[in-house]
Amino acid sequence: MIHHLIKEKCKYTDINLQIVLESASWDFLVNSTRINPQLMTIIPKPTVDNYVLQDIVAIPMENPIPWKVMGSRLKKDNHSTIEEYIFNKILEKFHVI
């Protein structure tokens, strides 16, 4: 989804992207910029906090694309104990409950 939001934003603002590679792996994208100084990547701000960026410059966007993460699961009357436990732990981790 982020991929589509970025492309749409660039199209809307008349920015012509020169896409060399695409990946769903943020590790791959970050490390590609380390290997090739002619590359830049666009990744969500929350993921930047997971990397040591001593050799990479992170520049925040002036008008960032909103990115909302949502959790979902099957709607059913009863969830197993383990399903409830895992779902609640995920919510706790993201400070939802």
N, C-alpha and C positions, 0 to 999 in steps of 0.2 A: 504494500500500500504506500509506503514511503516513496518507493521508486516512482509510482504514478503521481503522487503529490508533487514531487520535485520536478518531474517533466512538465506537469500542468502549470506550475508556477513559472518555470522558465519560458514556456510558450506564451503565457499571459504577459510576461515582462519583456518579451522579445530578446531573450538570451538564447544564443545558439550554442547548445552543448556539443562538445566533441567527446563523445563517450568512447573510451578505449576499452574498458572492461566493466562488467557489472557482476555483482555477487551479493548473495544474501548473507555472506559471512563478513561481519564487521572486522574480525581479526585479519582476514585476507585483505580487505580494503585498506586498513591502517598500515599493515606491513608492506603492501604494495607501494604506498607513498614513501616508506623508508627505503625501499630498494631503488625506486625510480624517482629522482627529484623533480621530474617534469610532470608528475601526476599530482592531482589533488583529489580528495574524496569528500563526500558529504555524508555524515553520519549523525544520528540523533544525539543531542547534548547529553542525555543520561548515560549513553555508552562511553562517552569520552572520559567520564570519571573512573572507568574501569581500566584505563591504560596509563602507562608511564609515558609522557609525551616530551621527554627531555630533548629529543631530536626532531620533534614535529611542532609546527606552529598551529594552534587551534584558534580560528577566528570565528567568533559568534556572528551569526547573520543579523543584519539590522532589523529585518521583518521576518522572523522565523516562521516556518510552517508549523501550525499547531499539530501536536502528535499526542493522541490520547490512547492509552493502552487499556484494553478491556479484557476481562476474564469471562469465559462462558463455559457452561456445561449443560448436559442434557436436562431438560425439565422432566422430573419424575416425582412421584409421591415420596419415595424413600431412597436415600443414598446410603451406601454401606458406611460403616464406621471409618474405614480407611479413606473412602472418598471424601467424607466430611472433614476428616483430619487434614488431609492434603490440601483441600480447597481452603480451609480456614488458615492453614499455615501460609499459603500464598497470599491471602488477603492481609494477614498480619505483616508479612515481609514488605508489602507495598503500603503499609499504614492505612488500610481501608477500614480495618476494625480495631 
